Amino acid sequence: MVPAVEPRTVVITGASRGLGFASAVHLYQQGWRVVAAMRKPDAGLENLLAATGAPAGDPA
């Protein structure tokens, strides 16, 4: 997948583990802007940031 000229944005639910986590990592690596939603961000957010090397946004 190659995003258009501007980065595309995707919202992924369940991004702290499993398929949601894998999808968030893959799409981020492909150049997408990822909005990751998770019920337990305490552990999930740290794992996601470590896997992607992405800077943390605004955890709402």
N, CA and C of each residue as an Amber inpcrd file, in Angstrom:
protein
   180
   0.8260000  -1.1850000   0.0000000   0.0000000   0.0000000   0.0000000
   0.8690000   1.2450000   0.0000000   0.5620000   2.1420000  -0.8700000
   1.2720000   3.4160000  -0.9060000   0.2380000   4.5100000  -0.6870000
   0.3690000   5.2830000   0.4000000  -0.6030000   6.3400000   0.6310000
  -0.5070000   7.4330000  -0.4220000  -1.5580000   8.2250000  -0.5200000
  -1.5750000   9.3490000  -1.4490000  -0.5170000  10.3620000  -1.0270000
  -0.4640000  11.4830000  -1.7200000   0.5450000  12.4970000  -1.4400000
   0.4970000  12.9230000   0.0250000  -0.6870000  13.1860000   0.5380000
  -0.8270000  13.5340000   1.9480000  -0.9570000  12.2400000   2.7460000
  -0.4470000  12.2190000   3.9800000  -0.6050000  10.9980000   4.7650000
  -2.0810000  10.7150000   5.0300000  -2.4560000   9.4780000   4.8470000
  -3.8170000   9.0700000   5.1560000  -3.9110000   8.7820000   6.6380000
  -5.1070000   8.8740000   7.1560000  -5.3260000   8.6450000   8.5790000
  -6.2490000   7.4540000   8.7570000  -5.9130000   6.5970000   9.7200000
  -6.7370000   5.4340000  10.0320000  -6.9510000   5.3930000  11.5370000
  -8.1530000   4.9970000  11.9660000  -8.4570000   4.7980000  13.3770000
  -8.5270000   3.3010000  13.6120000  -7.7300000   2.8170000  14.5480000
  -7.6970000   1.3880000  14.8510000  -8.1220000   1.1880000  16.2940000
  -9.1710000   0.3790000  16.4830000  -9.6090000   0.0470000  17.8350000
  -8.9470000  -1.2570000  18.2480000  -8.7620000  -1.4320000  19.5240000
  -8.1030000  -2.6420000  20.0180000  -6.6320000  -2.6730000  19.6630000
  -5.9830000  -1.5160000  19.6580000  -4.5990000  -1.4140000  19.1980000
  -3.5640000  -1.8300000  20.2340000  -3.9960000  -2.2600000  21.4070000
  -3.0190000  -2.6300000  22.4370000  -2.4840000  -4.0460000  22.2670000
  -3.1820000  -4.8810000  21.4770000  -2.6970000  -6.2520000  21.2890000
  -3.3820000  -6.8980000  20.0840000  -2.8840000  -8.0420000  19.7160000
  -3.5070000  -8.8410000  18.6660000  -3.5170000  -8.1910000  17.2970000
  -4.6230000  -8.3990000  16.5920000  -4.7610000  -7.9090000  15.2240000
  -4.7290000  -6.3840000  15.1550000  -5.3400000  -5.7240000  16.1310000
  -5.3140000  -4.2610000  16.1530000  -3.9030000  -3.7220000  16.3030000
  -3.1220000  -4.3460000  17.1780000  -1.7250000  -3.9480000  17.3840000
  -0.9250000  -4.1450000  16.0980000  -1.0530000  -5.3230000  15.5000000
  -0.3130000  -5.6260000  14.2690000  -0.7110000  -4.6830000  13.1380000
  -1.9920000  -4.3760000  13.0410000  -2.4620000  -3.4590000  11.9970000
  -1.9110000  -2.0570000  12.2060000  -1.9040000  -1.5990000  13.4470000
  -1.3890000  -0.2630000  13.7480000   0.0900000  -0.1540000  13.3980000
   0.8650000  -1.1600000  13.7640000   2.3030000  -1.1520000  13.4680000
   2.5280000  -1.1770000  11.9620000   1.8410000  -2.0650000  11.2630000
   2.0300000  -2.2090000   9.8170000   1.6670000  -0.9170000   9.0740000
   0.5160000  -0.3590000   9.3850000   0.0920000   0.8450000   8.6760000
   0.9910000   2.0340000   8.9920000   1.4560000   2.1430000  10.2370000
   2.3870000   3.2230000  10.5800000   3.6730000   3.0850000   9.7580000
   4.1630000   1.8660000   9.6370000   5.3870000   1.6280000   8.8650000
   5.1870000   1.9100000   7.3800000   3.9390000   1.8590000   6.9140000
   3.6390000   2.1490000   5.5150000   3.3850000   3.6400000   5.2720000
   3.5110000   4.4520000   6.3290000   3.3770000   5.8910000   6.1590000
   2.0320000   6.4770000   6.5400000   1.1540000   5.6760000   7.0910000
  -0.1610000   6.1660000   7.5030000  -0.0640000   6.8900000   8.8350000
  -0.9480000   7.8330000   9.0770000  -1.1170000   8.4630000  10.3900000
  -2.1110000   7.5730000  11.1390000  -1.6960000   7.0320000  12.2810000
  -2.5080000   6.0540000  13.0070000  -3.0610000   6.6690000  14.2860000
  -4.3740000   6.5770000  14.4410000  -5.0350000   6.9300000  15.6900000
  -5.3740000   5.6020000  16.3530000  -4.6830000   5.3000000  17.4470000
  -4.8270000   4.0000000  18.1050000  -5.7210000   4.1310000  19.3310000
  -6.8130000   3.3770000  19.3390000  -7.7290000   3.3780000  20.4810000
  -7.5840000   2.0610000  21.2270000  -7.5590000   2.1560000  22.5640000
  -7.4250000   0.9440000  23.3770000  -8.0620000   1.1680000  24.7360000
  -8.5780000   0.0840000  25.3230000  -9.2210000   0.1910000  26.6360000
  -8.2140000   0.3440000  27.7590000  -7.0460000  -0.2690000  27.6220000
  -6.0320000  -0.2350000  28.6760000  -4.7380000   0.3630000  28.1250000
  -4.6840000   1.6910000  28.0100000  -3.5100000   2.3180000  27.3990000
  -2.2480000   2.2620000  28.2500000  -2.3650000   1.9140000  29.5340000
  -1.1790000   1.8930000  30.3990000  -0.0780000   1.0100000  29.8280000
  -0.3920000  -0.1970000  29.4510000   0.6110000  -1.1090000  28.8970000
   0.6430000  -1.0400000  27.3760000  -0.5140000  -0.9480000  26.7600000
  -0.6010000  -0.9970000  25.3070000   0.0930000   0.1430000  24.5970000
  -0.0130000   1.3360000  25.1370000   0.5920000   2.4960000  24.4830000
   2.1080000   2.3860000  24.4560000   2.6970000   1.9890000  25.5690000
   4.1600000   1.8450000  25.6210000   4.6440000   0.7980000  24.6160000
   3.9360000  -0.3240000  24.5190000   4.3150000  -1.3780000  23.5690000
   4.2000000  -0.8890000  22.1290000   3.1460000  -0.1620000  21.8390000
   2.9360000   0.3410000  20.4830000   4.0000000   1.3650000  20.1020000
   4.3210000   2.2580000  21.0150000   5.3590000   3.2530000  20.7330000
   6.7240000   2.6000000  20.5600000   7.0090000   1.5730000  21.3510000
   8.2870000   0.8650000  21.2250000   8.3770000   0.1280000  19.8920000
   7.2760000  -0.4510000  19.4480000   7.2780000  -1.2220000  18.2000000
   7.4050000  -0.3350000  16.9710000   6.8730000   0.8790000  17.0430000
   6.8890000   1.7540000  15.8730000   7.9810000   2.8110000  15.9270000
   8.4130000   3.1690000  17.1270000   9.3540000   4.2780000  17.2610000
   8.6830000   5.6170000  17.0550000   7.3590000   5.6150000  17.0740000
   6.5900000   6.8330000  16.8380000   6.5760000   7.7130000  18.0760000
   6.4780000   9.0210000  17.8780000   6.3110000   9.9020000  19.0380000
   4.8800000   9.7830000  19.5440000   4.6940000   9.9320000  20.8320000
   3.3440000   9.8760000  21.3960000   2.5880000  11.1340000  21.0210000
   1.3450000  10.9460000  20.6660000   0.4920000  12.0890000  20.3740000
  -0.2130000  12.5160000  21.6380000  -1.4560000  12.8790000  21.5110000
  -2.2540000  13.3040000  22.6580000  -3.1010000  12.1260000  23.1110000
  -2.6920000  11.4240000  24.1690000  -3.5000000  10.2850000  24.6230000
  -4.7670000  10.7770000  25.2990000  -5.8630000  10.7030000  24.5910000
  -7.1370000  11.2030000  25.1260000  -7.9170000  10.0930000  25.7740000
